[in-house]
Amino acid sequence: MNNKLETISNLFEEKEIRSIWDSEKEEYYFSVVDVINALAEPKDPSDYWTTLKRRMIKEEKSEIPTNCRELKLKSSKDGKMYKTDTLDTVGILRLIESVPSPKAETFKLWLANLGKERIDEVFDPELAANRVVDYYRAKGYSDEWIKQRLMGIVDRFKLTDTWKDGGIEKPVEFALLTNEIYKTWSGMKDNEYKAYKGLRKESLRDNMTDIELALTNIGELTTRDIARQEHPKGLKDNMSVAKRGGNVAKDARKSYEKATKKSAISSENALNYKYIDDKNKLKNK
């Protein structure tokens, strides 16, 4: 398995790209001057960024400079924390496209190839399915696990389609309903469950044990079938149904724990690295 944390930092093999994790937005933010230093290697990355910002605003009408967030990052020179311009992944990729440097061409080609792959998948969806299977295999998952995971994704779509029939439209509403199921049977919302397992952007379900995944499926399948039978309308009624579905999974959890005399909730994950502090440091397992 690849023992690196897969963020944009990995694109810059020999250069340090400082980053910070925003747990509320569930997004990484990367140092702009570090990326510029890696691409253009100017004498003064800060001055270079100041000039580039002016050009991007004036000539390109770009919103990238205004989308920057000033966050405190540790300086490699004196170890102190200083406010630094940062961008999320999308912003950094757009920044790369604006840096006039031969080194940036490699990344621009990489982005172009990614775009081509996605367009090809529009015409031949099997390519996307193959990419997913290859990715999971590379992570070390068995073919049987992959098969069950893909079936679970389809079942999830069936649930969200049922919610849509009940008038659910906004992403935040789908998140609230999902959290209601999780919280009812496990006692934790999605972000709390991920934190308990030591996850950040990683998929919670990809890091569940068999019993955790089974209980999640029970809660969601029950919620779907109740909703199909009773046709709840709006968020309030669907929340009530989601809680009932979660309670069925909660009862199943109690039965499992009584029979096995062990908790159905595990802090274990499938990662081969772990976060050891809030400064985005990693430790290989």
Secondary structure, 3 states (H helix, E strand, C coil): CCCCCCCHHHHCCCCCCCEEEECCCCEEEEEHHHHHHHHHCCCCHHHHHHHHHHHHHHCCCCCHHHHCEEEEEECCCCCCEEEEEEECHHHHHHHHHHCCCHHHHHHHHHHHHHHHHHHHHHHCCHHHHHHHHHHHHHCCCCHHHHHHHHHHHHHHHHHHHHHHHCCCCCHHHHHHHHHHHHHHHHCCCHHHHHHHCCCCCCCCHHHCCHHHHHHHHHHHHHHHHHHHHHCCCHHHHHHHHHHHHHHHHHHHHHHHHHHHCCCCCCCCCCCCEEECCCCCCEEEC
